[in-house]
Amino acid sequence: MFRFIAFKKTICNFQFVIGRLGARLSRAHGFHTTKFNRNHALETSALPVFQLQIENYKMFFLNAINRTIVKIDIFSEDDYHRQPISLTSEFSPVRRAIDRFWRTLLMKFSIMLSLIWVLMPFTTTAQTTVSAEEQIASAILAAPEERRAGAAVLGYDAQGKLVTLRQGSNDLICLADKPADNKFSVACYHKDLEPYMARGRELDAQGITGNERNEKYRWKEVKEGKLPMPREPRILYVLSGKGYDAASGKVINPSLRWVIYYPFATAESTGLSTKAKRGEPWLMDAGTPGAHIMISPPGN
C-alpha cells in the first residue's frame, strides 16, 4: 500500500491542473510522501524521430508534475528499508501508468502512419491522373494557333513518368502541365531546345535547381560541347494560369510569356536592356550559354 501526504501551493493555472492530476493519480494508488527528488533524469533509448518526440512529451509531463509537487516520495509498505521512490521512478505506479499510456499512444500513432504510407500513393495517383487527351488539349494552347496541330506533346502517365503523348509533324514540342503540383503551367518550344530542356528536367529530378543547375551543369556542359545548344535564336512559349477548364478548353486567368533563347547574346550584340520590365523585351543571363530574351505580359 502507498499513502499520499501533501502537495505544494500551485504557482499558475497550468501547475494547478497538473497538480490536480497528480493528486488523483496519487489517491488512486495510495502514495506516502516526504520530499520529492527534483534531479530525476529520464533515460531514453534510440527511437525514430516521431517516437523520440512522444518521449519528449512524456518527459515534459513528468517534469511538470515534479515542479508542482514539493513533498512526494513513495514508500512501499512491504519495503523493509522503506526507501523513498521518486514519482518518476520506474517502480512508481504513476510512472508505470504513464508508460502504459504512451506505449498505447505510440502504437496507435505507428499504425496510423503505416496506413498513410501505404494509402498515400494510391490517393495521389487517383487525384492527379489526367487523361492524355486533356493533357494534349491544354499543352498545345501555349503554341500559336496555326502551329498547334503539328506539335509533338510530352505528358505524364498514371505513374507520373514523362512520356510522349503525341508525335509531331513540325518543329515544336509542347510539354503538358505536371499533375503532381498545385499550379498550371504548360510550354511549347523549338525541338532544337529539347536536349537543353531535357537536361534541366533531369537535374530537377535530382534536386538541383536555380543557378546551380545552370552554372555548374547545363552552361558548363554547353561550353564543353557535351550538351547540344543551337547558336541561333529559338523560341519558348510558356502559358500559366490558375487552372485548366476541360469543359471549355480554356485556361483560367491565362498569362503567356515569350522566351527567345539566344546563347551568348549580350546587351551590345542585341541592343537590349538587361533590366527586367514587364511588357517590354529584355535580355536575361547575358553572355552565357543560356542567354535569352524575355517578354512578359504587363500586369502582375
C-alpha positions in Angstrom: 0.0 0.0 0.0 1.0 3.6 -0.7 0.0 6.7 1.1 -0.3 10.3 -0.1 0.8 13.2 2.2 1.0 16.7 0.7 1.1 19.0 -2.4 2.6 22.4 -2.5 0.7 25.5 -3.5 0.4 25.9 -7.2 2.0 28.9 -8.9 -0.1 29.2 -12.1 -3.1 27.6 -13.7 -1.1 25.0 -15.6 0.7 23.9 -12.4 -2.7 23.7 -10.7 -4.1 21.4 -13.4 -1.0 19.2 -13.4 -1.1 19.1 -9.6 -4.7 18.0 -9.5 -3.9 15.3 -12.0 -1.0 14.2 -9.8 -3.3 14.2 -6.8 -5.8 12.0 -8.5 -3.2 9.5 -9.5 -1.7 9.6 -6.0 -5.0 8.9 -4.3 -5.7 6.1 -6.8 -2.5 4.3 -5.7 -2.3 5.5 -2.0 1.1 7.3 -2.0 3.0 8.1 1.2 5.1 11.3 0.6 8.0 13.1 2.1 10.4 15.1 -0.1 10.4 14.9 -3.9 13.6 14.3 -5.9 13.9 17.2 -8.4 17.0 15.9 -10.1 15.4 12.9 -11.7 16.7 12.2 -15.2 14.7 10.1 -17.6 16.7 7.8 -19.8 15.5 7.2 -23.4 16.7 4.7 -25.9 17.4 5.4 -29.6 14.0 5.8 -31.2 12.7 7.0 -34.6 12.1 10.8 -34.7 8.4 10.6 -34.0 8.9 8.2 -31.2 11.5 10.4 -29.6 9.1 13.4 -29.9 6.5 11.4 -27.9 9.1 10.5 -25.3 9.9 14.2 -25.0 6.3 15.0 -24.4 6.3 12.3 -21.6 9.3 13.9 -20.0 7.7 17.3 -20.1 4.6 15.8 -18.4 6.6 14.1 -15.7 8.8 17.2 -15.1 5.6 19.3 -14.8 4.4 17.0 -12.0 7.9 17.2 -10.4 7.8 21.0 -10.3 4.3 21.1 -8.9 4.7 18.6 -6.0 7.0 19.6 -3.2 6.7 16.6 -0.9 6.1 13.4 -2.8 8.0 10.3 -2.2 6.5 6.9 -2.4 7.1 4.1 0.1 6.2 0.5 -0.2 4.7 -1.0 2.9 6.5 -4.3 2.3 9.8 -2.5 1.7 11.9 -3.4 4.7 14.1 -0.3 4.5 11.2 1.9 3.4 13.4 3.7 0.8 11.7 6.6 -0.9 10.7 6.0 -4.5 10.6 9.0 -6.9 7.3 9.7 -8.6 9.1 9.3 -12.0 11.0 6.2 -10.9 10.4 3.1 -13.0 9.0 1.5 -9.8 6.4 4.2 -9.3 2.8 3.2 -10.2 2.3 6.6 -11.7 5.3 6.2 -13.9 4.1 2.7 -15.0 0.6 4.1 -15.7 2.1 6.9 -17.8 4.4 4.5 -19.6 1.4 2.3 -20.5 -0.5 5.3 -21.8 2.4 6.5 -24.0 3.0 2.9 -25.3 -0.6 2.7 -26.4 -0.5 6.1 -28.0 2.7 5.3 -29.8 1.3 2.0 -31.1 -1.8 3.8 -32.5 0.3 6.6 -34.0 2.6 4.0 -35.7 -0.4 2.2 -37.2 -1.8 5.5 -38.4 1.5 6.4 -40.1 1.7 3.0 -41.7 -1.8 3.3 -43.2 -1.0 6.8 -44.5 2.3 5.5 -46.0 0.5 2.6 -47.7 -2.5 4.5 -49.0 -0.8 7.8 -50.0 0.5 6.6 -53.4 -3.0 5.4 -54.4 -4.6 8.6 -53.2 -2.1 10.7 -55.1 -2.5 8.8 -58.3 -6.2 8.9 -58.2 -6.3 12.7 -57.6 -3.5 13.7 -60.1 -4.0 11.4 -63.1 -5.2 13.4 -66.1 -6.2 11.8 -69.5 -3.8 12.0 -72.4 -6.4 13.9 -74.4 -6.8 16.6 -71.8 -3.1 16.9 -71.4 -2.6 17.4 -75.1 -5.5 19.8 -75.4 -4.1 22.1 -72.7 -0.4 21.8 -73.6 -0.8 23.0 -77.2 -2.6 26.2 -76.1 0.9 27.7 -75.4 1.7 27.5 -79.1 0.5 29.8 -81.9 -2.9 28.6 -83.1 -1.8 27.7 -86.6 1.1 25.6 -85.2 -0.8 23.6 -82.6 -2.0 20.7 -84.8 1.6 19.6 -85.8 3.3 19.9 -82.4 4.6 16.9 -80.5 3.3 16.6 -77.0 5.1 15.3 -73.9 3.0 14.5 -70.9 2.6 12.2 -67.9 1.3 8.6 -67.5 -0.5 7.2 -64.5 2.7 6.7 -62.6 3.8 10.3 -63.1 6.5 9.4 -65.7 7.1 11.7 -68.6 6.2 10.1 -71.9 5.4 11.1 -75.5 1.6 11.5 -75.8 1.7 12.5 -79.4 4.2 12.5 -82.2 4.7 15.8 -84.1 5.0 16.9 -87.7 6.5 20.4 -87.2 9.4 21.8 -85.2 7.5 22.4 -81.9 7.4 20.3 -78.8 4.8 21.0 -76.1 5.1 20.0 -72.5 1.9 19.3 -70.6 1.2 20.5 -67.1 2.7 18.4 -64.3 -0.3 16.9 -62.4 1.5 16.4 -59.1 1.9 20.1 -58.4 -0.7 22.7 -57.5 -0.1 25.2 -60.3 -0.9 25.2 -64.0 1.9 25.7 -66.5 2.5 24.4 -70.0 5.1 25.2 -72.5 6.0 24.8 -76.2 9.5 25.2 -77.6 11.6 24.6 -80.7 12.7 21.0 -81.0 16.4 22.1 -81.1 16.0 23.1 -77.4 14.9 19.7 -76.3 18.4 18.5 -75.2 18.7 21.6 -73.0 15.2 21.3 -71.6 15.6 17.5 -71.0 18.8 18.1 -69.1 17.0 20.7 -67.0 14.3 18.2 -66.1 16.9 15.6 -65.2 18.7 17.9 -62.9 15.4 19.0 -61.3 14.6 15.3 -60.5 17.9 15.2 -58.7 17.0 18.2 -56.6 19.4 20.5 -58.5 17.7 23.8 -59.3 18.2 27.5 -59.7 21.6 29.0 -60.6 23.4 25.8 -59.6 21.5 23.9 -62.3 22.8 26.3 -65.0 26.2 27.5 -63.8 27.5 24.2 -62.6 25.9 21.9 -65.1 24.0 23.0 -68.2 26.1 26.0 -69.1 29.3 24.2 -68.3 28.2 21.3 -70.4 27.3 23.5 -73.3 30.7 25.2 -73.2 32.4 21.8 -73.1 30.4 20.6 -76.1 28.7 17.9 -74.1 25.2 19.4 -74.3 23.9 20.4 -77.7 22.6 24.0 -77.9 21.7 26.0 -81.1 23.6 29.2 -81.6 20.8 30.8 -83.4 17.6 32.2 -81.7 15.0 29.6 -80.7 11.5 30.3 -79.2 9.9 29.0 -76.0 6.3 29.8 -75.1 5.1 29.5 -71.5 1.4 29.6 -70.6 0.4 29.7 -67.0 -2.7 30.2 -65.0 -4.9 29.2 -62.1 -6.0 26.0 -63.8 -7.5 24.5 -66.9 -11.2 24.1 -67.6 -11.6 20.9 -69.7 -15.2 21.7 -70.4 -14.5 25.0 -72.1 -11.0 24.1 -73.3 -9.6 27.3 -71.7 -7.0 28.3 -69.2 -8.3 30.1 -66.1 -6.6 33.6 -65.8 -4.1 32.8 -68.5 -0.7 34.5 -68.8 1.6 33.9 -71.8 5.3 34.6 -71.7 7.7 34.6 -74.7 11.3 33.4 -74.2 13.7 33.6 -77.1 16.9 31.7 -76.4 19.9 33.4 -77.9 23.1 31.8 -76.5 26.0 34.1 -75.6 24.0 37.2 -76.6 24.9 40.5 -74.9 23.4 43.9 -74.5 25.9 45.2 -77.0 25.2 42.5 -79.6 21.4 42.9 -79.4 20.8 46.4 -78.2 18.5 45.1 -75.5 18.4 46.2 -71.8 19.4 43.7 -69.2 16.9 45.3 -66.7 13.7 43.3 -66.2 10.5 45.2 -67.2 7.1 43.7 -67.9 5.6 44.3 -71.3 9.0 45.0 -72.8 11.7 42.7 -74.1 14.9 42.5 -72.1 18.0 40.2 -72.0 18.4 37.7 -69.2 21.6 35.8 -68.4 23.5 37.9 -70.9 26.8 36.4 -72.3 26.0 32.9 -71.1 25.0 29.8 -73.0 21.5 30.3 -71.5 21.1 33.9 -72.6 17.5 34.6 -73.6 15.2 37.5 -74.4 12.3 37.7 -72.0 8.9 39.2 -73.0 6.4 39.0 -70.1 2.9 40.4 -70.4 2.2 43.7 -68.5 0.4 43.5 -65.2 1.0 41.4 -62.0 
